[in-house]
C-alpha cells in the first residue's frame, strides 16, 4: 500500500516559494496583499503602485495631501503590516 503525505495547498505553495525564492519573497507578497486591509478601501483606491525590496516598502499615491497624511502614520502602518506577516518584514516606508 502506498501512502502519500497530504498537505494543504497553501502550505505547499509557501514551501515552494521558500525553497525557490526565499521566505522574504513570500513575506513581501503578504505585505503587498495586506495593504488594502491595513489602510482601508479609500487609501487603497488611491494607491497607484506598491512594491517592497530589501525591507523597504515603496508606496505611490495619487494625492499630495494623502501622501502628507500617510507620512504621519508611517510607524503605525509599518507595525500593522508587520503584524499581518508575523515578523519584521517592513523596515522602512517610502512615500512617492
Number of C-alpha atoms within 10 A of each C-alpha: 2 3 5 5 4 7 8 7 9 9 9 12 12 14 15 14 15 15 10 9 11 13 15 16 16 17 24 21 14 16 25 16 14 17 20 15 12 17 15 11 12 9 18 16 12 14 18 13 13 16 13 21 12 12 15 15 21 15 19 16 19 14 14 10 10 13 19 12 11 19 14 10 11 15 14 12 18 19 15 19 24 19 13 18 17 10 11 14 24 22 13 15 18 12 15 14
